[in-house]
Amino acid sequence: MNFNGKHEQNYITSDKPMEPIFDKLWLYNDSANISLLNSLEQQQHIQELPAKSLRLLSHIMNTQMVWLGRIREIPASVGV
């Protein structure tokens, strides 16, 4: 699986636009998350990564989605 931004189709949308600073922050974090996930995928020993690291990454990404939903006034689709 390659995280190449195609997930943007699932980007939380709403009629309420975000302030430009939040939009820039979201795009930056999204790009960083994609880069990190692609890098992790290419590691030969990915199974050796501590589970705690993957749980923390998941928590961070889910928290970003929760805040995006709050900004756009949409109920969260994930938990943290």
Backbone as XML, in Angstrom:
<?xml version="1.0"?>
<chain id="A" units="angstrom">
  <residue number="1" name="MET">
    <atom name="N" x="0.857" y="-1.172" z="0.000"/>
    <atom name="CA" x="0.000" y="0.000" z="0.000"/>
    <atom name="C" x="0.897" y="1.226" z="0.000"/>
  </residue>
  <residue number="2" name="ASN">
    <atom name="N" x="0.607" y="2.171" z="-0.834"/>
    <atom name="CA" x="1.385" y="3.394" z="-0.890"/>
    <atom name="C" x="0.481" y="4.562" z="-0.504"/>
  </residue>
  <residue number="3" name="PHE">
    <atom name="N" x="0.892" y="5.292" z="0.493"/>
    <atom name="CA" x="0.111" y="6.438" z="0.949"/>
    <atom name="C" x="0.534" y="7.647" z="0.126"/>
  </residue>
  <residue number="4" name="ASN">
    <atom name="N" x="-0.147" y="7.856" z="-0.989"/>
    <atom name="CA" x="0.273" y="8.895" z="-1.916"/>
    <atom name="C" x="-0.710" y="10.055" z="-2.006"/>
  </residue>
  <residue number="5" name="GLY">
    <atom name="N" x="-1.572" y="10.203" z="-1.031"/>
    <atom name="CA" x="-2.496" y="11.321" z="-1.046"/>
    <atom name="C" x="-3.844" y="10.991" z="-1.668"/>
  </residue>
  <residue number="6" name="LYS">
    <atom name="N" x="-4.009" y="9.786" z="-2.199"/>
    <atom name="CA" x="-5.288" y="9.431" z="-2.812"/>
    <atom name="C" x="-6.406" y="9.390" z="-1.778"/>
  </residue>
  <residue number="7" name="HIS">
    <atom name="N" x="-6.048" y="9.297" z="-0.506"/>
    <atom name="CA" x="-7.051" y="9.294" z="0.551"/>
    <atom name="C" x="-7.737" y="10.646" z="0.676"/>
  </residue>
  <residue number="8" name="GLU">
    <atom name="N" x="-7.234" y="11.660" z="-0.009"/>
    <atom name="CA" x="-7.825" y="12.993" z="0.100"/>
    <atom name="C" x="-9.287" y="13.000" z="-0.320"/>
  </residue>
  <residue number="9" name="GLN">
    <atom name="N" x="-9.701" y="11.993" z="-1.060"/>
    <atom name="CA" x="-11.113" y="11.900" z="-1.421"/>
    <atom name="C" x="-11.958" y="11.700" z="-0.170"/>
  </residue>
  <residue number="10" name="ASN">
    <atom name="N" x="-11.350" y="11.190" z="0.900"/>
    <atom name="CA" x="-12.050" y="10.990" z="2.158"/>
    <atom name="C" x="-11.862" y="12.180" z="3.100"/>
  </residue>
  <residue number="11" name="TYR">
    <atom name="N" x="-11.210" y="13.210" z="2.632"/>
    <atom name="CA" x="-10.978" y="14.425" z="3.395"/>
    <atom name="C" x="-12.316" y="14.926" z="3.927"/>
  </residue>
  <residue number="12" name="ILE">
    <atom name="N" x="-12.344" y="15.285" z="5.173"/>
    <atom name="CA" x="-13.596" y="15.756" z="5.760"/>
    <atom name="C" x="-14.020" y="17.042" z="5.063"/>
  </residue>
  <residue number="13" name="THR">
    <atom name="N" x="-15.181" y="17.012" z="4.466"/>
    <atom name="CA" x="-15.667" y="18.204" z="3.772"/>
    <atom name="C" x="-16.912" y="18.732" z="4.476"/>
  </residue>
  <residue number="14" name="SER">
    <atom name="N" x="-17.132" y="20.002" z="4.295"/>
    <atom name="CA" x="-18.330" y="20.627" z="4.843"/>
    <atom name="C" x="-18.539" y="21.940" z="4.113"/>
  </residue>
  <residue number="15" name="ASP">
    <atom name="N" x="-19.700" y="22.521" z="4.333"/>
    <atom name="CA" x="-19.985" y="23.820" z="3.742"/>
    <atom name="C" x="-19.232" y="24.926" z="4.461"/>
  </residue>
  <residue number="16" name="LYS">
    <atom name="N" x="-18.720" y="24.602" z="5.633"/>
    <atom name="CA" x="-17.996" y="25.610" z="6.418"/>
    <atom name="C" x="-16.510" y="25.559" z="6.060"/>
  </residue>
  <residue number="17" name="PRO">
    <atom name="N" x="-16.007" y="26.581" z="5.380"/>
    <atom name="CA" x="-14.581" y="26.579" z="5.032"/>
    <atom name="C" x="-13.711" y="26.833" z="6.258"/>
  </residue>
  <residue number="18" name="MET">
    <atom name="N" x="-12.488" y="26.368" z="6.197"/>
    <atom name="CA" x="-11.555" y="26.605" z="7.289"/>
    <atom name="C" x="-10.819" y="27.921" z="7.056"/>
  </residue>
  <residue number="19" name="GLU">
    <atom name="N" x="-10.344" y="28.496" z="8.141"/>
    <atom name="CA" x="-9.460" y="29.647" z="8.041"/>
    <atom name="C" x="-8.199" y="29.189" z="7.296"/>
  </residue>
  <residue number="20" name="PRO">
    <atom name="N" x="-7.599" y="30.049" z="6.491"/>
    <atom name="CA" x="-6.414" y="29.650" z="5.729"/>
    <atom name="C" x="-5.299" y="29.043" z="6.582"/>
  </residue>
  <residue number="21" name="ILE">
    <atom name="N" x="-5.100" y="29.551" z="7.803"/>
    <atom name="CA" x="-4.028" y="29.008" z="8.643"/>
    <atom name="C" x="-4.308" y="27.554" z="9.011"/>
  </residue>
  <residue number="22" name="PHE">
    <atom name="N" x="-5.570" y="27.208" z="9.283"/>
    <atom name="CA" x="-5.912" y="25.825" z="9.608"/>
    <atom name="C" x="-5.769" y="24.929" z="8.383"/>
  </residue>
  <residue number="23" name="ASP">
    <atom name="N" x="-6.136" y="25.455" z="7.234"/>
    <atom name="CA" x="-6.006" y="24.693" z="5.999"/>
    <atom name="C" x="-4.537" y="24.389" z="5.725"/>
  </residue>
  <residue number="24" name="LYS">
    <atom name="N" x="-3.675" y="25.386" z="5.884"/>
    <atom name="CA" x="-2.233" y="25.176" z="5.675"/>
    <atom name="C" x="-1.675" y="24.173" z="6.677"/>
  </residue>
  <residue number="25" name="LEU">
    <atom name="N" x="-2.092" y="24.297" z="7.927"/>
    <atom name="CA" x="-1.623" y="23.376" z="8.962"/>
    <atom name="C" x="-2.070" y="21.950" z="8.655"/>
  </residue>
  <residue number="26" name="TRP">
    <atom name="N" x="-3.332" y="21.800" z="8.243"/>
    <atom name="CA" x="-3.842" y="20.476" z="7.889"/>
    <atom name="C" x="-3.029" y="19.879" z="6.745"/>
  </residue>
  <residue number="27" name="LEU">
    <atom name="N" x="-2.801" y="20.654" z="5.687"/>
    <atom name="CA" x="-2.063" y="20.148" z="4.533"/>
    <atom name="C" x="-0.629" y="19.790" z="4.901"/>
  </residue>
  <residue number="28" name="TYR">
    <atom name="N" x="0.002" y="20.575" z="5.769"/>
    <atom name="CA" x="1.354" y="20.265" z="6.221"/>
    <atom name="C" x="1.375" y="18.950" z="6.999"/>
  </residue>
  <residue number="29" name="ASN">
    <atom name="N" x="0.480" y="18.819" z="7.978"/>
    <atom name="CA" x="0.428" y="17.594" z="8.779"/>
    <atom name="C" x="0.091" y="16.382" z="7.921"/>
  </residue>
  <residue number="30" name="ASP">
    <atom name="N" x="-0.825" y="16.559" z="6.985"/>
    <atom name="CA" x="-1.211" y="15.463" z="6.099"/>
    <atom name="C" x="-0.006" y="15.011" z="5.270"/>
  </residue>
  <residue number="31" name="SER">
    <atom name="N" x="0.739" y="15.966" z="4.730"/>
    <atom name="CA" x="1.924" y="15.650" z="3.936"/>
    <atom name="C" x="2.980" y="14.938" z="4.792"/>
  </residue>
  <residue number="32" name="ALA">
    <atom name="N" x="3.187" y="15.424" z="6.012"/>
    <atom name="CA" x="4.154" y="14.792" z="6.913"/>
    <atom name="C" x="3.727" y="13.366" z="7.270"/>
  </residue>
  <residue number="33" name="ASN">
    <atom name="N" x="2.435" y="13.177" z="7.530"/>
    <atom name="CA" x="1.929" y="11.831" z="7.846"/>
    <atom name="C" x="2.141" y="10.878" z="6.683"/>
  </residue>
  <residue number="34" name="ILE">
    <atom name="N" x="1.858" y="11.334" z="5.468"/>
    <atom name="CA" x="2.032" y="10.501" z="4.280"/>
    <atom name="C" x="3.499" y="10.133" z="4.115"/>
  </residue>
  <residue number="35" name="SER">
    <atom name="N" x="4.394" y="11.097" z="4.277"/>
    <atom name="CA" x="5.831" y="10.826" z="4.152"/>
    <atom name="C" x="6.286" y="9.805" z="5.182"/>
  </residue>
  <residue number="36" name="LEU">
    <atom name="N" x="5.829" y="9.971" z="6.412"/>
    <atom name="CA" x="6.208" y="9.039" z="7.474"/>
    <atom name="C" x="5.677" y="7.634" z="7.189"/>
  </residue>
  <residue number="37" name="LEU">
    <atom name="N" x="4.423" y="7.537" z="6.786"/>
    <atom name="CA" x="3.848" y="6.224" z="6.493"/>
    <atom name="C" x="4.562" y="5.549" z="5.328"/>
  </residue>
  <residue number="38" name="ASN">
    <atom name="N" x="4.883" y="6.308" z="4.283"/>
    <atom name="CA" x="5.620" y="5.738" z="3.154"/>
    <atom name="C" x="7.000" y="5.263" z="3.580"/>
  </residue>
  <residue number="39" name="SER">
    <atom name="N" x="7.658" y="6.036" z="4.430"/>
    <atom name="CA" x="8.976" y="5.659" z="4.921"/>
    <atom name="C" x="8.900" y="4.383" z="5.759"/>
  </residue>
  <residue number="40" name="LEU">
    <atom name="N" x="7.907" y="4.317" z="6.633"/>
    <atom name="CA" x="7.740" y="3.123" z="7.466"/>
    <atom name="C" x="7.468" y="1.891" z="6.612"/>
  </residue>
  <residue number="41" name="GLU">
    <atom name="N" x="6.682" y="2.062" z="5.573"/>
    <atom name="CA" x="6.360" y="0.945" z="4.686"/>
    <atom name="C" x="7.582" y="0.359" z="4.013"/>
  </residue>
  <residue number="42" name="GLN">
    <atom name="N" x="8.551" y="1.185" z="3.729"/>
    <atom name="CA" x="9.725" y="0.737" z="3.002"/>
    <atom name="C" x="10.782" y="0.117" z="3.906"/>
  </residue>
  <residue number="43" name="GLN">
    <atom name="N" x="10.563" y="0.169" z="5.197"/>
    <atom name="CA" x="11.509" y="-0.432" z="6.133"/>
    <atom name="C" x="11.434" y="-1.954" z="6.038"/>
  </residue>
  <residue number="44" name="GLN">
    <atom name="N" x="12.578" y="-2.586" z="5.959"/>
    <atom name="CA" x="12.604" y="-4.041" z="5.841"/>
    <atom name="C" x="12.199" y="-4.721" z="7.139"/>
  </residue>
  <residue number="45" name="HIS">
    <atom name="N" x="12.417" y="-4.055" z="8.258"/>
    <atom name="CA" x="12.137" y="-4.668" z="9.554"/>
    <atom name="C" x="10.987" y="-3.957" z="10.262"/>
  </residue>
  <residue number="46" name="ILE">
    <atom name="N" x="9.962" y="-3.641" z="9.502"/>
    <atom name="CA" x="8.839" y="-2.888" z="10.077"/>
    <atom name="C" x="8.168" y="-3.661" z="11.215"/>
  </residue>
  <residue number="47" name="GLN">
    <atom name="N" x="8.229" y="-4.983" z="11.152"/>
    <atom name="CA" x="7.625" y="-5.802" z="12.215"/>
    <atom name="C" x="8.329" y="-5.591" z="13.549"/>
  </residue>
  <residue number="48" name="GLU">
    <atom name="N" x="9.551" y="-5.075" z="13.503"/>
    <atom name="CA" x="10.321" y="-4.881" z="14.728"/>
    <atom name="C" x="10.047" y="-3.530" z="15.389"/>
  </residue>
  <residue number="49" name="LEU">
    <atom name="N" x="9.255" y="-2.693" z="14.741"/>
    <atom name="CA" x="8.914" y="-1.410" z="15.353"/>
    <atom name="C" x="8.122" y="-1.650" z="16.632"/>
  </residue>
  <residue number="50" name="PRO">
    <atom name="N" x="8.410" y="-0.901" z="17.667"/>
    <atom name="CA" x="7.640" y="-1.062" z="18.900"/>
    <atom name="C" x="6.165" y="-0.737" z="18.659"/>
  </residue>
  <residue number="51" name="ALA">
    <atom name="N" x="5.302" y="-1.569" z="19.168"/>
    <atom name="CA" x="3.857" y="-1.353" z="19.022"/>
    <atom name="C" x="3.459" y="-0.005" z="19.612"/>
  </residue>
  <residue number="52" name="LYS">
    <atom name="N" x="4.155" y="0.406" z="20.668"/>
    <atom name="CA" x="3.846" y="1.685" z="21.306"/>
    <atom name="C" x="4.049" y="2.846" z="20.318"/>
  </residue>
  <residue number="53" name="SER">
    <atom name="N" x="5.051" y="2.742" z="19.458"/>
    <atom name="CA" x="5.298" y="3.790" z="18.460"/>
    <atom name="C" x="4.145" y="3.883" z="17.469"/>
  </residue>
  <residue number="54" name="LEU">
    <atom name="N" x="3.661" y="2.738" z="17.021"/>
    <atom name="CA" x="2.553" y="2.730" z="16.066"/>
    <atom name="C" x="1.259" y="3.216" z="16.708"/>
  </residue>
  <residue number="55" name="ARG">
    <atom name="N" x="1.049" y="2.864" z="17.978"/>
    <atom name="CA" x="-0.138" y="3.364" z="18.687"/>
    <atom name="C" x="-0.074" y="4.878" z="18.837"/>
  </residue>
  <residue number="56" name="LEU">
    <atom name="N" x="1.108" y="5.408" z="19.118"/>
    <atom name="CA" x="1.266" y="6.855" z="19.261"/>
    <atom name="C" x="1.020" y="7.556" z="17.927"/>
  </residue>
  <residue number="57" name="LEU">
    <atom name="N" x="1.548" y="7.015" z="16.847"/>
    <atom name="CA" x="1.301" y="7.590" z="15.526"/>
    <atom name="C" x="-0.194" y="7.568" z="15.202"/>
  </residue>
  <residue number="58" name="SER">
    <atom name="N" x="-0.840" y="6.455" z="15.496"/>
    <atom name="CA" x="-2.278" y="6.359" z="15.268"/>
    <atom name="C" x="-3.031" y="7.403" z="16.097"/>
  </residue>
  <residue number="59" name="HIS">
    <atom name="N" x="-2.627" y="7.563" z="17.344"/>
    <atom name="CA" x="-3.267" y="8.550" z="18.220"/>
    <atom name="C" x="-3.116" y="9.959" z="17.650"/>
  </residue>
  <residue number="60" name="ILE">
    <atom name="N" x="-1.919" y="10.284" z="17.203"/>
    <atom name="CA" x="-1.665" y="11.612" z="16.646"/>
    <atom name="C" x="-2.533" y="11.858" z="15.412"/>
  </residue>
  <residue number="61" name="MET">
    <atom name="N" x="-2.565" y="10.884" z="14.505"/>
    <atom name="CA" x="-3.337" y="11.058" z="13.279"/>
    <atom name="C" x="-4.836" y="11.133" z="13.571"/>
  </residue>
  <residue number="62" name="ASN">
    <atom name="N" x="-5.319" y="10.315" z="14.496"/>
    <atom name="CA" x="-6.734" y="10.366" z="14.851"/>
    <atom name="C" x="-7.084" y="11.688" z="15.522"/>
  </residue>
  <residue number="63" name="THR">
    <atom name="N" x="-6.180" y="12.190" z="16.357"/>
    <atom name="CA" x="-6.413" y="13.483" z="17.004"/>
    <atom name="C" x="-6.510" y="14.594" z="15.966"/>
  </residue>
  <residue number="64" name="GLN">
    <atom name="N" x="-5.672" y="14.520" z="14.948"/>
    <atom name="CA" x="-5.759" y="15.513" z="13.876"/>
    <atom name="C" x="-7.128" y="15.462" z="13.199"/>
  </residue>
  <residue number="65" name="MET">
    <atom name="N" x="-7.642" y="14.262" z="12.980"/>
    <atom name="CA" x="-8.960" y="14.129" z="12.360"/>
    <atom name="C" x="-10.062" y="14.661" z="13.272"/>
  </residue>
  <residue number="66" name="VAL">
    <atom name="N" x="-9.939" y="14.418" z="14.568"/>
    <atom name="CA" x="-10.934" y="14.927" z="15.523"/>
    <atom name="C" x="-10.953" y="16.451" z="15.484"/>
  </residue>
  <residue number="67" name="TRP">
    <atom name="N" x="-9.784" y="17.077" z="15.512"/>
    <atom name="CA" x="-9.736" y="18.542" z="15.500"/>
    <atom name="C" x="-10.213" y="19.107" z="14.179"/>
  </residue>
  <residue number="68" name="LEU">
    <atom name="N" x="-9.907" y="18.424" z="13.083"/>
    <atom name="CA" x="-10.410" y="18.873" z="11.789"/>
    <atom name="C" x="-11.937" y="18.863" z="11.794"/>
  </residue>
  <residue number="69" name="GLY">
    <atom name="N" x="-12.517" y="17.798" z="12.345"/>
    <atom name="CA" x="-13.971" y="17.719" z="12.449"/>
    <atom name="C" x="-14.550" y="18.830" z="13.309"/>
  </residue>
  <residue number="70" name="ARG">
    <atom name="N" x="-13.858" y="19.142" z="14.409"/>
    <atom name="CA" x="-14.333" y="20.225" z="15.286"/>
    <atom name="C" x="-14.299" y="21.567" z="14.564"/>
  </residue>
  <residue number="71" name="ILE">
    <atom name="N" x="-13.222" y="21.807" z="13.846"/>
    <atom name="CA" x="-13.099" y="23.069" z="13.112"/>
    <atom name="C" x="-14.189" y="23.183" z="12.071"/>
  </residue>
  <residue number="72" name="ARG">
    <atom name="N" x="-14.502" y="22.065" z="11.417"/>
    <atom name="CA" x="-15.517" y="22.078" z="10.364"/>
    <atom name="C" x="-16.914" y="21.786" z="10.885"/>
  </residue>
  <residue number="73" name="GLU">
    <atom name="N" x="-17.034" y="21.628" z="12.203"/>
    <atom name="CA" x="-18.326" y="21.355" z="12.844"/>
    <atom name="C" x="-18.965" y="20.074" z="12.307"/>
  </residue>
  <residue number="74" name="ILE">
    <atom name="N" x="-18.152" y="19.015" z="12.256"/>
    <atom name="CA" x="-18.607" y="17.698" z="11.811"/>
    <atom name="C" x="-18.275" y="16.703" z="12.940"/>
  </residue>
  <residue number="75" name="PRO">
    <atom name="N" x="-19.185" y="15.813" z="13.301"/>
    <atom name="CA" x="-18.886" y="14.831" z="14.351"/>
    <atom name="C" x="-17.674" y="13.982" z="13.976"/>
  </residue>
  <residue number="76" name="ALA">
    <atom name="N" x="-16.906" y="13.627" z="14.970"/>
    <atom name="CA" x="-15.703" y="12.823" z="14.749"/>
    <atom name="C" x="-16.078" y="11.431" z="14.240"/>
  </residue>
  <residue number="77" name="SER">
    <atom name="N" x="-15.296" y="10.965" z="13.284"/>
    <atom name="CA" x="-15.514" y="9.608" z="12.755"/>
    <atom name="C" x="-14.526" y="8.622" z="13.362"/>
  </residue>
  <residue number="78" name="VAL">
    <atom name="N" x="-13.576" y="9.130" z="14.167"/>
    <atom name="CA" x="-12.588" y="8.284" z="14.828"/>
    <atom name="C" x="-12.488" y="8.700" z="16.276"/>
  </residue>
  <residue number="79" name="GLY">
    <atom name="N" x="-11.931" y="7.824" z="17.066"/>
    <atom name="CA" x="-11.678" y="8.143" z="18.474"/>
    <atom name="C" x="-10.188" y="8.266" z="18.685"/>
  </residue>
  <residue number="80" name="VAL">
    <atom name="N" x="-9.817" y="8.797" z="19.824"/>
    <atom name="CA" x="-8.399" y="8.934" z="20.130"/>
    <atom name="C" x="-8.097" y="8.085" z="21.321"/>
  </residue>
</chain>
